[in-house]
Amino acid sequence: MRRNPLLSFLSLALKTTIAIVILIVGSVASAQGYWIVHQFSDINEGWDPFAGLISDQAGNLYGSTYFGGGGADGCKSRCGEVFELSPPVFPGDAWVLTVPYSFHGVRAGGVVDGGKPLTSLVMDGAGNLYGTTFMGDTVFKLTPPTTVGAPWIHTIIFDLTGVGGDQPLTPLVFDRSGNLYGATRVGRVAGTVFKLTPPASPGGAWTGTALHTFDHYRCGFPEGAIAVGSDGSVYGMASGCVIDGNGVVFRLTPPATPGGSWTYKVLHAFKLSDSCGPQGGVTLHQGNLYGTCNFYGVAGAVFELVRPTTAGGKWTENVLYQFAGGDDGANPDGKLVFDKHGNIFGATGRGGTNDAGTIYKLIPPATPGAPWTKTTLHSFGGGTDGAGPVGSLIFGQSPHLLFGVTAHGGSAGVGTIFEINPALAQ
């Protein structure tokens, strides 16, 4: 069971990791309903967070930075870290930042733990964290301490070269059976989609399987987040295509019998005339797929792929919103998120009043087929409020609050963690 916020706060003096107190009071950004939770500032606490956040049931936030951290054995500019932000004990009090693990790259004696994480973490039911490293191509597990003040335990559970993979840029995702799925951008030819099966007994080895190897001539290089359906099918995006235009949305269907081959199928191919290629990954919502695209200077769009009503039928693409660029926002990225009302929330890496990105909301129409309504919740100023939102937004412990990451901006210009209340911001 995860520590509650009060225990985390009281045990601050005992922690061996770095703890930094950030006062929310006085850190409210210029826009109503938008707050800075944390501003990264130095080497030891990390900088340049390039992946999104996750949250546990106690409201703690977890993420990673590409640079910084306390471990410098194999990295001239540090290899990044995993951080935890614990919410304040009382409203208006401080969030507490701790560093459960700093990556070393290559330790003395040649032991490699990887480094420079670029994907969001994922948590299992026991509170263990899992993620990937861009340096070293590893899949790691962080086990929380059983006693207050003890360190987290870092374990490499798989070397992705074992499935022919390189450069993991896709966040891991669990299925209902506890298997992990992910993708690599490069490897063998043009990337792989892989499955990691947990050991049958504690302490055993994870088993890796390459479900699909991409062919650059047809289409390759998986993009962004993947999704696993209730039937075990894996959905994702790939770009870098020769035959299939600007990229594809694909599905991998599990074999009918154990040990068989997975079936790869293109659900939608972006044509060259679309001037839009996949970006940010897919979200599976009520049986349909949602994602974003942009391509060669085009501002980008949010799209929907509607599942066919008959088996083997064609998926139907609907463009829900086309960005105009400028104040409207440009270059949408990151996995889209839904609230209980069916509203979509996302971020653009550019555009807005200072070309530093935006947070937006898409409201579904009251009448099917009518246009969606787009609202800009926050336009980044590029200064202390952050710049260049990255990764996916998440809902925190409260279903009314969104959290996210900017790769730049803040007091030191090296990234922020922010909180936004859509009801107040719009």
Sequence and secondary structure as in RCSB ss.txt:
>XXXX:A:sequence
MRRNPLLSFLSLALKTTIAIVILIVGSVASAQGYWIVHQFSDINEGWDPFAGLISDQAGNLYGSTYFGGGGADGC
KSRCGEVFELSPPVFPGDAWVLTVPYSFHGVRAGGVVDGGKPLTSLVMDGAGNLYGTTFMGDTVFKLTPPTTVGA
PWIHTIIFDLTGVGGDQPLTPLVFDRSGNLYGATRVGRVAGTVFKLTPPASPGGAWTGTALHTFDHYRCGFPEGA
IAVGSDGSVYGMASGCVIDGNGVVFRLTPPATPGGSWTYKVLHAFKLSDSCGPQGGVTLHQGNLYGTCNFYGVAG
AVFELVRPTTAGGKWTENVLYQFAGGDDGANPDGKLVFDKHGNIFGATGRGGTNDAGTIYKLIPPATPGAPWTKT
TLHSFGGGTDGAGPVGSLIFGQSPHLLFGVTAHGGSAGVGTIFEINPALAQ
>XXXX:A:secstr
    HHHHHHTGGG SS  EEEE TT B SSTTEEEEEE  STTT B   S  EE TT  EEEEESB  S  SS 
TT   EEEEEE  SSTTSEEEEEEEEE  EE TTS EEEB   S  EE TTS EEEE TBT EEEEEE  SSTT 
  EEEEEEEGGGGT EEE S  EE TTS EEEEEEESTTT EEEEEE  SSTT   EEEEEEE BTTTBEEEEEE
EEE TTS EEEEEE  SSSTTEEEEEEE  SSTT   EEEEEEEE GGGT EEEEEEEEETTEEEEEEE TT   
EEEEEE  SSTT   EEEEEEE  SGGG EEEEEEEEE TTS EEEEEEE STTSS EEEEEE  SSTTS  EEE
EEEE  SSTT EEEEEEEEE SSTT EEEEEEEBSTTSB EEEEE HHHH 
